[in-house]
Amino acid sequence: MYYKILFSNGLCSMRVLVINCGSSSVKCHLINLASDERITVGKVQSIGESGGKFKNHQQALDHVVAEIGDQQIDAVGHRVVHGGEKFVEPVIIDSSVLAEIEACSIDAPLHNPYNLLGITIAQKQWSNIPHVAVFDTAFHVRMPRRAREYAIDSELAKKYRIRRFGFHGTSHEYVAGVAASALHSTANQLRIVTLHLGNGASACAVEYGKSTETSMGMTPLEGLVMGTRAGDIDAGAILSLLRSGDFTVAELDTLLNRKSGLLGLSGSSNDLRKIEDQAEQGDDRARAAINIFAHRARKYIGAYAAVMGGVDAVVFTGGIGENSATMRRRILQRLEFLGLVVDEDRNTDAVVSNENKSVIISDASSRVRALVVKTDEEYMIASLTMRVVNEVDKISATKSIPIAISARHAHLTQETFEKLFGKGATPTVHRELLQPGQFACKEKVNLIGPRNRLDGVRVLGPLRSIDQVEIARTDEFKLGVDAPIRDSGKITGSAPITLEGTEGTVHLNEGLICARRHIHMHPDDAKEFGVEDKDIVEVAITGGPRDLSFGDTLIRVSEKYKLEMHIDTDEGNAAELGRDASGEIICDAVVGAAAKLRRTRG
């Protein structure tokens, strides 16, 4: 049994050309991954706009290719905006990949066609090296269903691929990681709202390292006000315009994608700098454009704080987010109720660069931190390109991973245990568990929710420093609660629950979660499998009635652990797994790649 290592320190000298074709720009970076040196940088903006040097993307790309000349290139990484449901990680580009990208163009008309054009030109110029597509949608692919689906007939949605995909994923993942480092933490310890503000704009709720909500939806048209895109608009307004007979579908497409947003509001420009100048001169439409842009972004910050049960940091990136201190200030106004206080001098003076990627702009007293972070999608794309190109088959452990189906259970503190079972009470061992020092207790509690109750939930020992109750999705609906999927120990902003014991009742304001599937490993096991703590892997299941695999599985490494995978009862029942089920790691997933790339880079 083997799996593929997607990253190797020994291969970091690769030179990767990154081509990023946006709706109005082309950016090309030739990056030496050993030194992070940008050997050649080509950047063309304002394509097709008044005053722009190039009338179209073909001219711009031809110019950039000529600029690069005969530089050594080992691989080409292409930013592709829409990967649909099929592409959840970077892939080597072949004819079938090109066809799928083209099929997604209908949902990203301002981007995928230009992404394809960049790929076509580059493949002709550099036909003897690998080309890799890195998708904006990949970071959001595992958003929870409640954030992913629209409220329409589910069969209809499936037939026509109507669901929320989200975009700017490479940027959101990267800046969340940089911001966490600036706060001397890691993304999987924080709840972060990232705002990528530019000609395209989107917000993302990055909850403990994962995208749990984002403003763009099935297409990059939904969400925030953008340069030329409308963002959120009542679907009824679109139907009204169609019924009027004054607009065809193509004309509405042009209106919403190319003639709305800041351009439509101001009536003059999609460039915030020009709009701000006009606003200073008294232009009312320009003032309205600025206020509506800021209002929409501020609304999403508040909404995502509610979705995550709180927020630890707000991060600005993108052309507007990095460079407009006045827009940042407008957006952050009246967020003191969240505990976010802006330092006016820090905000005004904030300058980010490749050398200084992040600046904190919140006041020292602020509970919620605000930061400006220079996004580096090119570095992320280059690194992910290298990971795919340099897949190295590595022999893994011959042993399989035993699977434990975790029934609902409770981890309690001494204080809570005594309130439930009497003063001075201590846990009584029912049976030992596989993990050293852990055991199932004879004591059980009843869970009381707003809709129903679950009796006889086993307490696990030893006692802990925080109260945490783990249930399955089926239990969640029976109790009538909304328990988030969390890593063990991440209970901030989780669901409340009432516990009933033999001697008393305790209400927990938070602590009820659906536990994320994970694998316990001793460091020796991790070394043998070639993985590290907090890596995300895909696991093929053996011992069940059919072939299946579980993605998004967290690796947890400790000297105290023995090798064992934990899934909940819903997953076990759905897979029809018996007591002897086991699993094999089949790949190291690209999800969460930012953390691994930063770890290697540092």
Secondary structure, DSSP 8 states (H G I E B T S, - for coil): -EEEE---GGGTT-EEEEEEE-SS-EEEEEEETTTTEEEEEEEE-STTSTT-S-SSHHHHHHHHHHHHTT---SEEEEEES--TTT-SS-EE--HHHHHHHHHGGGG-TTTHHHHHHHHHHHHHHSTTS-EEEEETTGGGTT--HHHH--SS-HHHHHHTT-S-----HHHHHHHHHHHHHHTTS-GGG-EEEEEEESSSEEEEEEETTEEEEES--SSTTSSS--SS---S--HHHHHHHHHHTS--HHHHHHHHHHS-HHHHHHSS-S-HHHHHHHHHTT-HHHHHHHHHHHHHHHHHHHHHHHHHTS-SEEEEEHHHHHH-HHHHHHHHTT-GGGT--B-HHHHHH----SSS-EEE-B-TT-SSEEEEE---HHHHHHHHHHHHHT-EEEE--SS-EEEEEE-SEEE--HHHHHHHH-TT----EEEE-SSTT-EEEEEEEEEE-SS-EEEEEEEEES--SS-EEEE-HHHHHHHT----EE-TT--TT-EEEEEE-SS-EEEEEEEEEEE--EEEE-HHHHHHHT--TT-EEEEEEESSSS-EEEEEEEEEE-TT--SEEEEEHHHHHHHT--TT-EEEEEEE-STTHHHHHHHHH-
